[in-house]
Amino acid sequence: MNLRTASETLSFLRELEEKAAVFYEKLAGRFPENKEDFLAFAKENRKFNKQIQMAYQSVITDAIEGCYAFDLETDHYVFETDLPDAAGIAEAAAKALAVEEKIVACYNVGAEQSGSLLADVPRNFKMVVKKRNNRLEKLKSLA
């Protein structure tokens, strides 16, 4: 599916963030030694959703929603969170890194595409990507 409007794109990003949050909550239950980190990631994903939604609501109105600020193909950012029952922490961390790479790529492309039309939204996209750096480093150390 090709996303064109801000509303469509933000709805898609909310879905990605929520799917990742649920994945991290499952990892927290499966790997108690890393439970706190995974629960923190899930909480942060939901916080990112709120942050982006607030930025969007502060700059957008129904009158300008018809503008086409994006050209995102959802197929490029879909990810799977299923893990084999026997998967260890390294495999789980590698899967989480793949999830993060997809989400970060979506935010980066979205920020690039909408920069000239929705200043606050792409600025917040970039802030979310920057905040994910610590998470990526943590996951790399587990992989």
Secondary structure, DSSP 8 states (H G I E B T S, - for coil): -EE-SHHHHHHHHHHHHHHHHHHHHHHHHH-GGGHHHHHHHHHHHHHHHHHHHHHHHHH--TTTTTS----EEGGGG-------TT--HHHHHHHHHHHHHHHHHHHHHHHHHHTTT-THHHHHHHHHHHHTHHHHHHHHHH-
